[in-house]
């Protein structure tokens, strides 16, 4: 099912469009039919047609989505809860917002990975041309010039080749890594796996923690808005979390919520475990008391998402001069490798 799941952007558009048509008084099956009729993409049209056929056969929207195998499990569960509680339109709008944020995240990842990959490819071509074409020509010229001095300068020539090849190998490995990451960005599963791998690097750990927290808060908001009890909403939303540090903190908060002797509310558990910054924890307490918990969760999610995007932007901005420096060093090493034989020859003449 994971391989057939629609992309985040398509999911957001589907849920938002159905919610708009439901608010206008259009029946669910007719709304999905209209979407399918106006869809140019064959994959989306096929998915929508499957949902429509199940709807006209008497299935609920949740069952139709599940049967199509084009929607994530938690989205199906949310829609089913919305149908059971009479809050389907609200749930659809929350799902649209959640997948819109996820789509923005994945677009940012593609952009962040694409630029270094392109620059490294250019570097690889330049270095490969230098090592494979230019360096042998220079060595042949030096050999012809050196004559009987070739033995004396052979060590310098060997060193020149070693430096050029080493620079090329390092660049090729870096390029391969960037291209693999870029390829992973083509699928939702690959992007999630890439995010999980980046959590191990100190330079990106904080940004990905905030990103994971943002996605969790968005999922939690959707569950709360659909009428799910706070404890059940917390448990279900935690299933979307893969960040180990955040998962450990959430487990602690959840244990406090279900403590038999002294259970705490969702907002109080968040406040006491310090998962959120103090100002956002207090906002969550206020939202809980005023009956706007889902909206507060959604606003906090958006704030953390924007902060994470800012951190990623700064990281990308820092990568550009590093790549420029790396390219300068690699090209410089290649030039030095070209000059080393000449230095060896001149030393032998002296």
C-alpha positions, -999 to +999 in steps of 0.1 A: +000+000+000+028+024+008+040+023-028+005+032-042-002+060-018-008+094-034+017+122-029+011+148-002+001+175-026-025+153-042-039+142-008-041+179+003-060+189-029-083+159-026-093+165+010-096+203+005-118+199-026-141+174-011-145+196+020-154+226-001-180+207-021-195+192+011-198+227+026-217+236-006-242+208-001-228+184-027-230+147-018-197+128-012-200+105-042-209+134-066-179+154-052-155+126-059-170+121-093-165+158-102-129+156-090-123+125-112-139+141-143-117+172-141-085+153-133-058+152-161-033+130-142-040+093-150-028+081-116-051+105-097-081+098-120-077+060-114-075+065-076-106+088-076-125+064-099-119+036-074-132+057-046-162+067-066-171+031-076-170+021-039-192+051-029-219+044-053-218+008-042-229+020-007-195+022+011-186+050+034-159+075+023-134+059+047-141+024+034-139+036-002-105+053+005-092+021+022-103+000-008-086+022-033-052+016-015-043+052-024-046+068+010-025+065+042-039+044+070-041+073+095-060+094+069-085+066+065-089+063+103-094+101+106-121+102+079-139+072+096-138+090+129-152+122+113-180+103+097-189+086+130-189+119+150-205+140+123-174+162+118-164+150+084-160+184+068-138+196+097-117+165+096-112+169+058-100+205+062-076+195+089-062+166+067-059+191+038-038+214+061-017+186+074-008+172+040-002+207+026+024+213+053+039+179+045+041+188+008+058+220+017+083+200+037+091+176+009+094+204-016+120+221+007+139+188+010+140+184-028+153+219-032+178+215-005+192+183-019+190+193-056+214+222-055+243+204-039+237+174-062+239+196-093+271+214-081+288+181-072+280+167-106+297+197-123+327+192-100+329+155-108+329+162-146+356+189-142+379+167-120+373+136-142+383+155-173+414+169-155+425+135-142+417+114-172+425+137-200+447+167-189+469+151-163+482+122-186+490+148-213+511+168-189+528+137-176+537+127-212+550+161-219+571+161-187+584+127-196+595+138-230+612+169-216+629+150-187+646+124-209+672+106-187+658+125-157+625+106-158+637+082-131+644+112-108+610+128-114+590+095-114+582+099-077+567+134-083+547+120-112+533+092-091+524+117-064+506+139-090+485+110-102+477+100-066+465+135-057+444+139-088+428+105-084+421+110-046+404+143-053+383+127-080+373+097-058+363+119-029+342+141-052+326+110-069+316+096-035+300+129-024+282+131-058+269+096-055+256+104-020+238+135-032+223+117-062+210+089-040+194+115-017+179+132-046+165+100-059+150+092-025+131+125-027+110+112-055+089+091-031+073+097+002+089+066+017+123+077+004+119+112+018+110+098+052+140+075+052+162+105+042+149+125+071+156+096+095+192+094+083+197+131+086+186+129+123+221+114+131+239+145+120+244+173+146+240+201+121+205+190+111+193+173+143+176+203+158+158+213+126+145+177+120+134+175+157+113+206+152+100+193+119+090+160+136+073+179+164+055+201+139+041+170+120+031+154+153+012+185+164-005+187+131-016+150+133-027+155+170-047+185+160-065+165+133-074+137+157-086+162+184-107+181+158-124+148+148-137+142+183-112+116+194-106+115+232-073+132+241-056+100+253-066+081+221-056+111+200-022+112+216-016+075+211-027+076+175-006+107+166+025+092+182+024+065+155+034+092+130+066+100+150+099+083+140+123+108+157+137+087+186+143+118+209+108+132+204+092+097+207+108+092+241+095+126+253+060+118+240+060+084+257+067+102+290+039+126+284+015+098+275+024+078+306+015+109+327-019+112+308-029+076+315-015+074+351-042+057+372-034+076+404-029+111+391-038+114+354-030+147+337-047+165+308-030+166+274-020+202+278-007+197+314+014+167+303+030+187+276+036+216+300+052+193+327+074+173+303+087+205+287+082+191+252+072+226+240+088+259+248+072+275+279+053+301+259+037+275+236+030+252+266+011+280+282-008+287+250-018+250+249-031+252+285-052+283+276-065+266+244-075+236+264-094+257+289-112+278+262-122+248+241-099+257+212-073+229+217-073+217+181-068+253+168-040+260+192-023+227+183-026+237+146-011+271+152+018+257+173+024+232+145+026+260+119+050+280+141+074+250+146+072+242+109+082+277+099+111+277+125+123+244+111+122+257+075+142+287+086+168+264+101+170+243+070+174+274+049+203+286+070+218+251+067+215+252+029+230+287+028+260+274+048+264+245+024+270+267-006+303+283+006+314+249+019+309+233-015+327+263-032+356+258-008+356+220-015+356+227-052+385+251-049+406+227-029+398+198-053+407+219-083+438+233-065+449+197-057+446+188-094+466+218-105+493+209-079+493+174-093+500+189-127+529+210-114+545+183-092+563+165-121+577+199-133+590+206-098+606+172-097+623+178-131+636+212-121+649+197-088+668+171-108+682+197-132+694+218-102 
